[in-house]
Amino acid sequence: MTFVVTDNCIKCKYTDCVEVCPVDCFYEGPNFLVIHPDECIDCALCEPECPAQAIFSEDEIPAGMENFIELNAELAEIWPNITEKKDELPEAKEFDGTPGKIQYLER
């Protein structure tokens, strides 16, 4: 089992979750974070730390967000690891809670 970063992280990229991860399984893209499924130990520490409420256990992903399981796995293989908290994106407050943000994902 793994945790998965979903749609609401896009264009927000809060990194509070990164600080609490004991195994450094987060990877950073231009405007989104992902969790490497093979590195996640299912500790659940990241989920409550996400201000955007964008992290879910793989078996509790909201309907319609299942594609983020594969997306996290794919992007974690090509994006660099992130281990320290950074400032959120400038537009984070504006986009937090906006549905359907997959169209804004920058690879």
Biopython code that builds the backbone (N, CA, C, O; Angstrom):
import numpy as np
from Bio.PDB.StructureBuilder import StructureBuilder

atoms = [
    (1, "MET", "N", (0.853, -1.186, 0.000)),
    (1, "MET", "CA", (0.000, 0.000, 0.000)),
    (1, "MET", "C", (0.889, 1.236, 0.000)),
    (1, "MET", "O", (1.984, 1.228, 0.562)),
    (2, "THR", "N", (0.416, 2.273, -0.621)),
    (2, "THR", "CA", (1.158, 3.523, -0.690)),
    (2, "THR", "C", (0.200, 4.701, -0.564)),
    (2, "THR", "O", (-1.016, 4.554, -0.679)),
    (3, "PHE", "N", (0.766, 5.840, -0.332)),
    (3, "PHE", "CA", (-0.017, 7.070, -0.364)),
    (3, "PHE", "C", (0.205, 7.716, -1.715)),
    (3, "PHE", "O", (1.236, 7.501, -2.353)),
    (4, "VAL", "N", (-0.768, 8.513, -2.154)),
    (4, "VAL", "CA", (-0.766, 9.088, -3.492)),
    (4, "VAL", "C", (-1.127, 10.565, -3.404)),
    (4, "VAL", "O", (-2.057, 10.949, -2.694)),
    (5, "VAL", "N", (-0.379, 11.385, -4.133)),
    (5, "VAL", "CA", (-0.696, 12.808, -4.232)),
    (5, "VAL", "C", (-1.663, 12.972, -5.401)),
    (5, "VAL", "O", (-1.443, 12.426, -6.483)),
    (6, "THR", "N", (-2.730, 13.726, -5.173)),
    (6, "THR", "CA", (-3.776, 13.863, -6.184)),
    (6, "THR", "C", (-3.910, 15.306, -6.676)),
    (6, "THR", "O", (-3.116, 16.184, -6.339)),
    (7, "ASP", "N", (-4.919, 15.503, -7.463)),
    (7, "ASP", "CA", (-5.218, 16.727, -8.209)),
    (7, "ASP", "C", (-5.019, 18.045, -7.458)),
    (7, "ASP", "O", (-4.470, 18.985, -8.033)),
    (8, "ASN", "N", (-5.439, 18.148, -6.218)),
    (8, "ASN", "CA", (-5.424, 19.451, -5.568)),
    (8, "ASN", "C", (-4.014, 19.970, -5.267)),
    (8, "ASN", "O", (-3.858, 21.142, -4.925)),
    (9, "CYS", "N", (-3.000, 19.135, -5.385)),
    (9, "CYS", "CA", (-1.625, 19.602, -5.192)),
    (9, "CYS", "C", (-1.156, 20.465, -6.366)),
    (9, "CYS", "O", (-0.312, 21.345, -6.201)),
    (10, "ILE", "N", (-1.709, 20.205, -7.540)),
    (10, "ILE", "CA", (-1.285, 20.921, -8.749)),
    (10, "ILE", "C", (-1.510, 22.421, -8.577)),
    (10, "ILE", "O", (-2.589, 22.860, -8.180)),
    (11, "LYS", "N", (-0.480, 23.190, -8.879)),
    (11, "LYS", "CA", (-0.442, 24.647, -8.787)),
    (11, "LYS", "C", (-0.479, 25.166, -7.342)),
    (11, "LYS", "O", (-0.613, 26.369, -7.118)),
    (12, "CYS", "N", (-0.361, 24.275, -6.383)),
    (12, "CYS", "CA", (-0.234, 24.671, -4.973)),
    (12, "CYS", "C", (1.165, 24.279, -4.488)),
    (12, "CYS", "O", (1.951, 25.119, -4.050)),
    (13, "LYS", "N", (1.448, 22.982, -4.580)),
    (13, "LYS", "CA", (2.735, 22.386, -4.203)),
    (13, "LYS", "C", (3.201, 22.818, -2.819)),
    (13, "LYS", "O", (4.325, 23.290, -2.647)),
    (14, "TYR", "N", (2.328, 22.651, -1.843)),
    (14, "TYR", "CA", (2.742, 22.823, -0.454)),
    (14, "TYR", "C", (3.723, 21.688, -0.157)),
    (14, "TYR", "O", (3.551, 20.583, -0.671)),
    (15, "THR", "N", (4.717, 21.932, 0.637)),
    (15, "THR", "CA", (5.710, 20.886, 0.905)),
    (15, "THR", "C", (5.772, 20.501, 2.378)),
    (15, "THR", "O", (6.770, 19.934, 2.823)),
    (16, "ASP", "N", (4.738, 20.795, 3.130)),
    (16, "ASP", "CA", (4.686, 20.411, 4.540)),
    (16, "ASP", "C", (4.855, 18.896, 4.697)),
    (16, "ASP", "O", (5.464, 18.428, 5.659)),
    (17, "CYS", "N", (4.319, 18.150, 3.758)),
    (17, "CYS", "CA", (4.370, 16.691, 3.774)),
    (17, "CYS", "C", (5.794, 16.157, 3.685)),
    (17, "CYS", "O", (6.123, 15.134, 4.286)),
    (18, "VAL", "N", (6.620, 16.844, 2.944)),
    (18, "VAL", "CA", (7.999, 16.417, 2.718)),
    (18, "VAL", "C", (8.781, 16.357, 4.029)),
    (18, "VAL", "O", (9.569, 15.437, 4.249)),
    (19, "GLU", "N", (8.556, 17.336, 4.887)),
    (19, "GLU", "CA", (9.291, 17.420, 6.157)),
    (19, "GLU", "C", (9.058, 16.238, 7.084)),
    (19, "GLU", "O", (9.955, 15.859, 7.836)),
    (20, "VAL", "N", (7.885, 15.656, 7.043)),
    (20, "VAL", "CA", (7.561, 14.585, 7.979)),
    (20, "VAL", "C", (7.823, 13.188, 7.427)),
    (20, "VAL", "O", (7.713, 12.207, 8.163)),
    (21, "CYS", "N", (8.160, 13.081, 6.170)),
    (21, "CYS", "CA", (8.373, 11.768, 5.541)),
    (21, "CYS", "C", (9.677, 11.142, 6.049)),
    (21, "CYS", "O", (10.752, 11.700, 5.833)),
    (22, "PRO", "N", (9.593, 9.995, 6.718)),
    (22, "PRO", "CA", (10.800, 9.374, 7.263)),
    (22, "PRO", "C", (11.675, 8.671, 6.224)),
    (22, "PRO", "O", (12.818, 8.320, 6.516)),
    (23, "VAL", "N", (11.147, 8.463, 5.017)),
    (23, "VAL", "CA", (11.916, 7.747, 4.000)),
    (23, "VAL", "C", (12.188, 8.585, 2.739)),
    (23, "VAL", "O", (12.678, 8.055, 1.742)),
    (24, "ASP", "N", (11.877, 9.868, 2.779)),
    (24, "ASP", "CA", (12.155, 10.770, 1.655)),
    (24, "ASP", "C", (11.627, 10.238, 0.324)),
    (24, "ASP", "O", (12.375, 10.118, -0.645)),
    (25, "CYS", "N", (10.345, 9.923, 0.286)),
    (25, "CYS", "CA", (9.773, 9.340, -0.935)),
    (25, "CYS", "C", (9.021, 10.342, -1.802)),
    (25, "CYS", "O", (8.288, 9.946, -2.709)),
    (26, "PHE", "N", (9.196, 11.649, -1.533)),
    (26, "PHE", "CA", (8.538, 12.666, -2.353)),
    (26, "PHE", "C", (9.462, 13.129, -3.476)),
    (26, "PHE", "O", (10.678, 13.230, -3.312)),
    (27, "TYR", "N", (8.843, 13.407, -4.620)),
    (27, "TYR", "CA", (9.570, 13.888, -5.787)),
    (27, "TYR", "C", (8.862, 15.132, -6.292)),
    (27, "TYR", "O", (7.639, 15.243, -6.212)),
    (28, "GLU", "N", (9.652, 16.072, -6.818)),
    (28, "GLU", "CA", (9.140, 17.404, -7.127)),
    (28, "GLU", "C", (9.206, 17.736, -8.608)),
    (28, "GLU", "O", (10.252, 17.634, -9.249)),
    (29, "GLY", "N", (8.051, 18.138, -9.128)),
    (29, "GLY", "CA", (7.975, 18.660, -10.476)),
    (29, "GLY", "C", (7.778, 20.161, -10.419)),
    (29, "GLY", "O", (7.797, 20.740, -9.333)),
    (30, "PRO", "N", (7.591, 20.806, -11.557)),
    (30, "PRO", "CA", (7.431, 22.257, -11.589)),
    (30, "PRO", "C", (6.272, 22.785, -10.740)),
    (30, "PRO", "O", (6.394, 23.830, -10.103)),
    (31, "ASN", "N", (5.143, 22.059, -10.732)),
    (31, "ASN", "CA", (3.993, 22.567, -9.971)),
    (31, "ASN", "C", (3.189, 21.465, -9.273)),
    (31, "ASN", "O", (1.984, 21.599, -9.060)),
    (32, "PHE", "N", (3.876, 20.378, -8.921)),
    (32, "PHE", "CA", (3.196, 19.212, -8.340)),
    (32, "PHE", "C", (4.223, 18.344, -7.633)),
    (32, "PHE", "O", (5.385, 18.302, -8.037)),
    (33, "LEU", "N", (3.810, 17.659, -6.594)),
    (33, "LEU", "CA", (4.642, 16.676, -5.909)),
    (33, "LEU", "C", (4.048, 15.293, -6.149)),
    (33, "LEU", "O", (2.845, 15.156, -6.367)),
    (34, "VAL", "N", (4.895, 14.272, -6.108)),
    (34, "VAL", "CA", (4.414, 12.893, -6.192)),
    (34, "VAL", "C", (5.125, 12.055, -5.136)),
    (34, "VAL", "O", (6.164, 12.448, -4.605)),
    (35, "ILE", "N", (4.553, 10.904, -4.845)),
    (35, "ILE", "CA", (5.124, 9.940, -3.916)),
    (35, "ILE", "C", (5.552, 8.711, -4.701)),
    (35, "ILE", "O", (4.783, 8.176, -5.499)),
    (36, "HIS", "N", (6.783, 8.266, -4.471)),
    (36, "HIS", "CA", (7.272, 7.054, -5.140)),
    (36, "HIS", "C", (6.632, 5.843, -4.444)),
    (36, "HIS", "O", (6.866, 5.620, -3.256)),
    (37, "PRO", "N", (5.834, 5.068, -5.170)),
    (37, "PRO", "CA", (5.102, 3.966, -4.539)),
    (37, "PRO", "C", (5.998, 2.856, -3.983)),
    (37, "PRO", "O", (5.612, 2.174, -3.034)),
    (38, "ASP", "N", (7.167, 2.671, -4.550)),
    (38, "ASP", "CA", (8.068, 1.623, -4.068)),
    (38, "ASP", "C", (8.862, 2.051, -2.846)),
    (38, "ASP", "O", (9.475, 1.219, -2.178)),
    (39, "GLU", "N", (8.854, 3.338, -2.553)),
    (39, "GLU", "CA", (9.603, 3.852, -1.407)),
    (39, "GLU", "C", (8.697, 4.170, -0.217)),
    (39, "GLU", "O", (9.151, 4.150, 0.926)),
    (40, "CYS", "N", (7.450, 4.456, -0.470)),
    (40, "CYS", "CA", (6.498, 4.800, 0.592)),
    (40, "CYS", "C", (6.309, 3.601, 1.518)),
    (40, "CYS", "O", (6.100, 2.476, 1.062)),
    (41, "ILE", "N", (6.386, 3.856, 2.824)),
    (41, "ILE", "CA", (6.224, 2.777, 3.803)),
    (41, "ILE", "C", (4.841, 2.806, 4.450)),
    (41, "ILE", "O", (4.605, 2.111, 5.438)),
    (42, "ASP", "N", (3.943, 3.593, 3.907)),
    (42, "ASP", "CA", (2.553, 3.632, 4.371)),
    (42, "ASP", "C", (2.453, 4.050, 5.839)),
    (42, "ASP", "O", (1.646, 3.509, 6.594)),
    (43, "CYS", "N", (3.277, 5.011, 6.228)),
    (43, "CYS", "CA", (3.290, 5.446, 7.632)),
    (43, "CYS", "C", (2.164, 6.428, 7.952)),
    (43, "CYS", "O", (1.812, 6.605, 9.118)),
    (44, "ALA", "N", (1.598, 7.065, 6.932)),
    (44, "ALA", "CA", (0.469, 7.988, 7.059)),
    (44, "ALA", "C", (0.818, 9.331, 7.693)),
    (44, "ALA", "O", (-0.084, 10.100, 8.025)),
    (45, "LEU", "N", (2.087, 9.627, 7.867)),
    (45, "LEU", "CA", (2.467, 10.909, 8.470)),
    (45, "LEU", "C", (2.208, 12.090, 7.540)),
    (45, "LEU", "O", (1.918, 13.189, 8.012)),
    (46, "CYS", "N", (2.306, 11.885, 6.247)),
    (46, "CYS", "CA", (2.164, 12.981, 5.285)),
    (46, "CYS", "C", (0.725, 13.451, 5.107)),
    (46, "CYS", "O", (0.471, 14.641, 4.922)),
    (47, "GLU", "N", (-0.191, 12.533, 5.162)),
    (47, "GLU", "CA", (-1.593, 12.846, 4.848)),
    (47, "GLU", "C", (-2.155, 14.011, 5.670)),
    (47, "GLU", "O", (-2.714, 14.937, 5.081)),
    (48, "PRO", "N", (-2.033, 14.009, 6.992)),
    (48, "PRO", "CA", (-2.601, 15.131, 7.756)),
    (48, "PRO", "C", (-1.809, 16.428, 7.632)),
    (48, "PRO", "O", (-2.308, 17.488, 8.011)),
    (49, "GLU", "N", (-0.597, 16.366, 7.115)),
    (49, "GLU", "CA", (0.236, 17.562, 6.975)),
    (49, "GLU", "C", (-0.078, 18.370, 5.724)),
    (49, "GLU", "O", (0.333, 19.526, 5.622)),
    (50, "CYS", "N", (-0.790, 17.792, 4.783)),
    (50, "CYS", "CA", (-1.067, 18.455, 3.506)),
    (50, "CYS", "C", (-2.156, 19.514, 3.670)),
    (50, "CYS", "O", (-3.317, 19.173, 3.900)),
    (51, "PRO", "N", (-1.791, 20.814, 3.554)),
    (51, "PRO", "CA", (-2.799, 21.877, 3.680)),
    (51, "PRO", "C", (-3.887, 21.800, 2.608)),
    (51, "PRO", "O", (-5.009, 22.260, 2.819)),
    (52, "ALA", "N", (-3.547, 21.216, 1.457)),
    (52, "ALA", "CA", (-4.506, 21.118, 0.352)),
    (52, "ALA", "C", (-5.340, 19.837, 0.409)),
    (52, "ALA", "O", (-6.212, 19.625, -0.433)),
    (53, "GLN", "N", (-5.077, 18.998, 1.385)),
    (53, "GLN", "CA", (-5.769, 17.718, 1.506)),
    (53, "GLN", "C", (-5.739, 16.942, 0.191)),
    (53, "GLN", "O", (-6.759, 16.444, -0.286)),
    (54, "ALA", "N", (-4.532, 16.857, -0.380)),
    (54, "ALA", "CA", (-4.357, 16.218, -1.679)),
    (54, "ALA", "C", (-3.730, 14.829, -1.587)),
    (54, "ALA", "O", (-3.519, 14.184, -2.614)),
    (55, "ILE", "N", (-3.429, 14.356, -0.377)),
    (55, "ILE", "CA", (-2.777, 13.059, -0.212)),
    (55, "ILE", "C", (-3.771, 12.059, 0.358)),
    (55, "ILE", "O", (-4.455, 12.323, 1.346)),
    (56, "PHE", "N", (-3.830, 10.894, -0.300)),
    (56, "PHE", "CA", (-4.748, 9.841, 0.116)),
    (56, "PHE", "C", (-4.050, 8.494, 0.099)),
    (56, "PHE", "O", (-3.128, 8.269, -0.684)),
    (57, "SER", "N", (-4.495, 7.609, 0.962)),
    (57, "SER", "CA", (-4.059, 6.227, 0.890)),
    (57, "SER", "C", (-4.564, 5.670, -0.438)),
    (57, "SER", "O", (-5.649, 6.021, -0.901)),
    (58, "GLU", "N", (-3.773, 4.812, -1.032)),
    (58, "GLU", "CA", (-4.115, 4.247, -2.337)),
    (58, "GLU", "C", (-5.516, 3.622, -2.347)),
    (58, "GLU", "O", (-6.215, 3.684, -3.359)),
    (59, "ASP", "N", (-5.917, 3.034, -1.250)),
    (59, "ASP", "CA", (-7.224, 2.392, -1.210)),
    (59, "ASP", "C", (-8.358, 3.338, -0.805)),
    (59, "ASP", "O", (-9.501, 2.909, -0.655)),
    (60, "GLU", "N", (-8.042, 4.625, -0.627)),
    (60, "GLU", "CA", (-9.069, 5.605, -0.262)),
    (60, "GLU", "C", (-9.110, 6.803, -1.210)),
    (60, "GLU", "O", (-9.650, 7.855, -0.867)),
    (61, "ILE", "N", (-8.546, 6.639, -2.381)),
    (61, "ILE", "CA", (-8.532, 7.725, -3.355)),
    (61, "ILE", "C", (-9.961, 8.043, -3.791)),
    (61, "ILE", "O", (-10.737, 7.135, -4.091)),
    (62, "PRO", "N", (-10.308, 9.325, -3.827)),
    (62, "PRO", "CA", (-11.653, 9.695, -4.270)),
    (62, "PRO", "C", (-11.952, 9.207, -5.692)),
    (62, "PRO", "O", (-11.052, 9.114, -6.527)),
    (63, "ALA", "N", (-13.172, 8.909, -5.943)),
    (63, "ALA", "CA", (-13.609, 8.468, -7.273)),
    (63, "ALA", "C", (-13.184, 9.486, -8.321)),
    (63, "ALA", "O", (-13.314, 10.694, -8.124)),
    (64, "GLY", "N", (-12.680, 8.986, -9.421)),
    (64, "GLY", "CA", (-12.234, 9.841, -10.506)),
    (64, "GLY", "C", (-10.772, 10.254, -10.412)),
    (64, "GLY", "O", (-10.247, 10.888, -11.327)),
    (65, "MET", "N", (-10.112, 9.902, -9.317)),
    (65, "MET", "CA", (-8.698, 10.275, -9.132)),
    (65, "MET", "C", (-7.769, 9.060, -9.229)),
    (65, "MET", "O", (-6.576, 9.176, -8.948)),
    (66, "GLU", "N", (-8.287, 7.926, -9.613)),
    (66, "GLU", "CA", (-7.498, 6.700, -9.669)),
    (66, "GLU", "C", (-6.288, 6.813, -10.595)),
    (66, "GLU", "O", (-5.282, 6.136, -10.384)),
    (67, "ASN", "N", (-6.379, 7.659, -11.613)),
    (67, "ASN", "CA", (-5.265, 7.836, -12.548)),
    (67, "ASN", "C", (-4.021, 8.409, -11.867)),
    (67, "ASN", "O", (-2.918, 8.315, -12.405)),
    (68, "PHE", "N", (-4.197, 9.001, -10.688)),
    (68, "PHE", "CA", (-3.056, 9.577, -9.983)),
    (68, "PHE", "C", (-2.150, 8.504, -9.379)),
    (68, "PHE", "O", (-0.994, 8.789, -9.065)),
    (69, "ILE", "N", (-2.642, 7.290, -9.211)),
    (69, "ILE", "CA", (-1.793, 6.196, -8.735)),
    (69, "ILE", "C", (-0.675, 5.969, -9.749)),
    (69, "ILE", "O", (0.504, 5.956, -9.394)),
    (70, "GLU", "N", (-1.052, 5.791, -10.997)),
    (70, "GLU", "CA", (-0.075, 5.575, -12.071)),
    (70, "GLU", "C", (0.769, 6.825, -12.326)),
    (70, "GLU", "O", (1.967, 6.723, -12.589)),
    (71, "LEU", "N", (0.150, 7.991, -12.247)),
    (71, "LEU", "CA", (0.865, 9.242, -12.486)),
    (71, "LEU", "C", (1.969, 9.454, -11.450)),
    (71, "LEU", "O", (3.074, 9.866, -11.803)),
    (72, "ASN", "N", (1.682, 9.179, -10.179)),
    (72, "ASN", "CA", (2.707, 9.295, -9.138)),
    (72, "ASN", "C", (3.876, 8.365, -9.441)),
    (72, "ASN", "O", (5.035, 8.774, -9.364)),
    (73, "ALA", "N", (3.577, 7.125, -9.783)),
    (73, "ALA", "CA", (4.628, 6.144, -10.083)),
    (73, "ALA", "C", (5.473, 6.579, -11.284)),
    (73, "ALA", "O", (6.699, 6.471, -11.257)),
    (74, "GLU", "N", (4.824, 7.062, -12.314)),
    (74, "GLU", "CA", (5.528, 7.493, -13.530)),
    (74, "GLU", "C", (6.444, 8.688, -13.267)),
    (74, "GLU", "O", (7.619, 8.666, -13.635)),
    (75, "LEU", "N", (5.909, 9.723, -12.634)),
    (75, "LEU", "CA", (6.678, 10.953, -12.444)),
    (75, "LEU", "C", (7.766, 10.818, -11.374)),
    (75, "LEU", "O", (8.782, 11.510, -11.438)),
    (76, "ALA", "N", (7.564, 9.940, -10.400)),
    (76, "ALA", "CA", (8.583, 9.725, -9.367)),
    (76, "ALA", "C", (9.858, 9.134, -9.958)),
    (76, "ALA", "O", (10.933, 9.255, -9.369)),
    (77, "GLU", "N", (9.743, 8.504, -11.107)),
    (77, "GLU", "CA", (10.914, 7.923, -11.772)),
    (77, "GLU", "C", (11.748, 8.966, -12.518)),
    (77, "GLU", "O", (12.914, 8.723, -12.831)),
    (78, "ILE", "N", (11.153, 10.126, -12.802)),
    (78, "ILE", "CA", (11.889, 11.110, -13.601)),
    (78, "ILE", "C", (12.140, 12.438, -12.890)),
    (78, "ILE", "O", (13.038, 13.185, -13.279)),
    (79, "TRP", "N", (11.365, 12.739, -11.864)),
    (79, "TRP", "CA", (11.551, 13.998, -11.144)),
    (79, "TRP", "C", (12.554, 13.836, -10.012)),
    (79, "TRP", "O", (12.752, 12.726, -9.517)),
    (80, "PRO", "N", (13.193, 14.936, -9.591)),
    (80, "PRO", "CA", (14.164, 14.856, -8.493)),
    (80, "PRO", "C", (13.498, 14.711, -7.124)),
    (80, "PRO", "O", (12.379, 15.172, -6.902)),
    (81, "ASN", "N", (14.209, 14.069, -6.233)),
    (81, "ASN", "CA", (13.753, 13.879, -4.855)),
    (81, "ASN", "C", (13.749, 15.220, -4.131)),
    (81, "ASN", "O", (14.609, 16.066, -4.378)),
    (82, "ILE", "N", (12.792, 15.412, -3.250)),
    (82, "ILE", "CA", (12.721, 16.623, -2.422)),
    (82, "ILE", "C", (12.659, 16.167, -0.966)),
    (82, "ILE", "O", (11.876, 15.285, -0.614)),
    (83, "THR", "N", (13.493, 16.778, -0.128)),
    (83, "THR", "CA", (13.571, 16.346, 1.275)),
    (83, "THR", "C", (13.375, 17.487, 2.265)),
    (83, "THR", "O", (13.325, 17.257, 3.473)),
    (84, "GLU", "N", (13.264, 18.711, 1.764)),
    (84, "GLU", "CA", (13.094, 19.856, 2.657)),
    (84, "GLU", "C", (11.918, 20.716, 2.211)),
    (84, "GLU", "O", (11.617, 20.827, 1.023)),
    (85, "LYS", "N", (11.269, 21.313, 3.187)),
    (85, "LYS", "CA", (10.126, 22.193, 2.930)),
    (85, "LYS", "C", (10.570, 23.431, 2.157)),
    (85, "LYS", "O", (11.632, 23.997, 2.414)),
    (86, "LYS", "N", (9.745, 23.833, 1.218)),
    (86, "LYS", "CA", (9.939, 25.049, 0.431)),
    (86, "LYS", "C", (8.656, 25.871, 0.516)),
    (86, "LYS", "O", (7.631, 25.386, 0.994)),
    (87, "ASP", "N", (8.718, 27.098, 0.057)),
    (87, "ASP", "CA", (7.507, 27.912, -0.016)),
    (87, "ASP", "C", (6.554, 27.327, -1.046)),
    (87, "ASP", "O", (6.981, 26.787, -2.066)),
    (88, "GLU", "N", (5.265, 27.439, -0.772)),
    (88, "GLU", "CA", (4.279, 27.000, -1.750)),
    (88, "GLU", "C", (4.361, 27.907, -2.975)),
    (88, "GLU", "O", (5.023, 28.945, -2.945)),
    (89, "LEU", "N", (3.692, 27.515, -4.040)),
    (89, "LEU", "CA", (3.677, 28.324, -5.253)),
    (89, "LEU", "C", (2.908, 29.617, -5.000)),
    (89, "LEU", "O", (1.999, 29.638, -4.170)),
    (90, "PRO", "N", (3.257, 30.694, -5.699)),
    (90, "PRO", "CA", (2.592, 31.979, -5.481)),
    (90, "PRO", "C", (1.076, 31.932, -5.667)),
    (90, "PRO", "O", (0.345, 32.678, -5.015)),
    (91, "GLU", "N", (0.612, 31.068, -6.543)),
    (91, "GLU", "CA", (-0.826, 30.980, -6.827)),
    (91, "GLU", "C", (-1.536, 29.928, -5.974)),
    (91, "GLU", "O", (-2.694, 29.609, -6.242)),
    (92, "ALA", "N", (-0.877, 29.389, -4.968)),
    (92, "ALA", "CA", (-1.434, 28.292, -4.167)),
    (92, "ALA", "C", (-2.800, 28.621, -3.573)),
    (92, "ALA", "O", (-3.735, 27.831, -3.705)),
    (93, "LYS", "N", (-2.928, 29.754, -2.933)),
    (93, "LYS", "CA", (-4.209, 30.086, -2.294)),
    (93, "LYS", "C", (-5.331, 30.236, -3.325)),
    (93, "LYS", "O", (-6.476, 29.865, -3.068)),
    (94, "GLU", "N", (-4.994, 30.776, -4.477)),
    (94, "GLU", "CA", (-5.977, 30.959, -5.548)),
    (94, "GLU", "C", (-6.469, 29.619, -6.107)),
    (94, "GLU", "O", (-7.649, 29.469, -6.423)),
    (95, "PHE", "N", (-5.554, 28.647, -6.227)),
    (95, "PHE", "CA", (-5.901, 27.376, -6.859)),
    (95, "PHE", "C", (-6.291, 26.271, -5.884)),
    (95, "PHE", "O", (-6.820, 25.243, -6.308)),
    (96, "ASP", "N", (-6.046, 26.454, -4.601)),
    (96, "ASP", "CA", (-6.398, 25.434, -3.618)),
    (96, "ASP", "C", (-7.905, 25.214, -3.625)),
    (96, "ASP", "O", (-8.677, 26.138, -3.367)),
    (97, "GLY", "N", (-8.317, 23.991, -3.920)),
    (97, "GLY", "CA", (-9.736, 23.659, -3.963)),
    (97, "GLY", "C", (-10.360, 23.729, -5.345)),
    (97, "GLY", "O", (-11.517, 23.347, -5.517)),
    (98, "THR", "N", (-9.618, 24.210, -6.328)),
    (98, "THR", "CA", (-10.123, 24.256, -7.696)),
    (98, "THR", "C", (-10.187, 22.836, -8.261)),
    (98, "THR", "O", (-9.167, 22.147, -8.268)),
    (99, "PRO", "N", (-11.326, 22.385, -8.723)),
    (99, "PRO", "CA", (-11.417, 21.030, -9.270)),
    (99, "PRO", "C", (-10.831, 20.937, -10.675)),
    (99, "PRO", "O", (-10.731, 21.936, -11.387)),
    (100, "GLY", "N", (-10.448, 19.728, -11.061)),
    (100, "GLY", "CA", (-9.999, 19.474, -12.424)),
    (100, "GLY", "C", (-8.691, 20.131, -12.808)),
    (100, "GLY", "O", (-8.554, 20.635, -13.923)),
    (101, "LYS", "N", (-7.733, 20.132, -11.908)),
    (101, "LYS", "CA", (-6.469, 20.836, -12.178)),
    (101, "LYS", "C", (-5.462, 20.022, -12.988)),
    (101, "LYS", "O", (-4.373, 20.521, -13.272)),
    (102, "ILE", "N", (-5.782, 18.808, -13.361)),
    (102, "ILE", "CA", (-4.850, 17.976, -14.138)),
    (102, "ILE", "C", (-4.410, 18.701, -15.414)),
    (102, "ILE", "O", (-3.298, 18.490, -15.898)),
    (103, "GLN", "N", (-5.275, 19.544, -15.952)),
    (103, "GLN", "CA", (-4.937, 20.296, -17.176)),
    (103, "GLN", "C", (-3.767, 21.240, -16.965)),
    (103, "GLN", "O", (-3.121, 21.644, -17.931)),
    (104, "TYR", "N", (-3.482, 21.599, -15.719)),
    (104, "TYR", "CA", (-2.392, 22.536, -15.413)),
    (104, "TYR", "C", (-1.083, 21.836, -15.056)),
    (104, "TYR", "O", (-0.073, 22.499, -14.820)),
    (105, "LEU", "N", (-1.091, 20.514, -15.017)),
    (105, "LEU", "CA", (0.111, 19.773, -14.635)),
    (105, "LEU", "C", (1.253, 20.047, -15.607)),
    (105, "LEU", "O", (1.117, 19.860, -16.816)),
    (106, "GLU", "N", (2.370, 20.488, -15.062)),
    (106, "GLU", "CA", (3.585, 20.704, -15.860)),
    (106, "GLU", "C", (4.517, 19.548, -15.620)),
    (106, "GLU", "O", (4.812, 19.195, -14.478)),
    (107, "ARG", "N", (4.973, 18.966, -16.690)),
    (107, "ARG", "CA", (5.891, 17.827, -16.583)),
    (107, "ARG", "C", (7.300, 18.315, -16.743)),
    (107, "ARG", "O", (8.239, 17.521, -16.687)),
]
sb = StructureBuilder()
sb.init_structure("model")
sb.init_model(0)
sb.init_chain("A")
sb.init_seg("    ")
for serial, (resi, resn, name, xyz) in enumerate(atoms, 1):
    if name == "N":
        sb.init_residue(resn, " ", resi, " ")
    sb.init_atom(name, np.array(xyz, "f"), 0.0, 1.0, " ", f" {name:<3s}", serial, name[0])
structure = sb.get_structure()
